[in-house]
Amino acid sequence: MGKAIKFAISIPEEDFKKLEALRDQERLTRSKAVLQAVKLWEESKAMEKLIRKYEEGYKKVPESIDE
């Protein structure tokens, strides 16, 4: 991992409480919890991109009833 960067964010209090409860449950630091969330977000976006590609390909060459 490269150089760590500190940053501040503002989120609604209710979301902060949820974050704190989840990270306490998982025994994570705030940094690790946020990093995991970012990685999950990246994976989700990559999956969405693959699904769109699949759907576009299917529209171009749909499966026949025989397949």
Beta strands, then each sheet from edge to edge (+ up, - down):
end
